[in-house]
């Protein structure tokens, strides 16, 4: 049976030394914590602030309405997270080398984030928001990007022939980021 923690504020905890699994956190706030992995853990309506979740593995973990503020998430791997009710919010985070491969993230938000070399292969990002994000070298392959707004983000390369971009929003000056594969010059 999972151990339940509700409405707690957890500060400056290094969870790498704790081996407990199958915990459930509801309405908790984590501040300046370090997480090595999240196996069989459930988070609902939780906030992470100034946490280091680098190289995070989320095997069989549930994340529902979880927000990350000013967090370091290098190499984050959400591929093992349970899709049901998966809703994530990132603000002022570094997500370099993360993987959202095959994840259903519709309505998730990314604001003022560095999202370099991130794998979004076959992910459903429909209705997601990318506000002031740097998507340098991130991979979009067979990704659902319908209704996503990229107008304030930069450095993305998206092939419209491989991805669903129906009703997605782009600035005119970013057209070459959509046509890079065709080796044409847009002036």
Secondary structure, DSSP 8 states (H G I E B T S, - for coil): --EEEES-EEES-BGGG----SEEEES-EEES-B-S--TT-EEES-EEES-B-TT-B-TT-EEESEEEES-B-TT-B-TTS--TT--EEEES-B-TT-B-TT-B-TT-EEES-B-TT-B-TT-B-TT-EEES-B-TT-B-SS-B-TT-B-TT-BS----TTTSB-TT-B--GGGHHHHHGGGT----
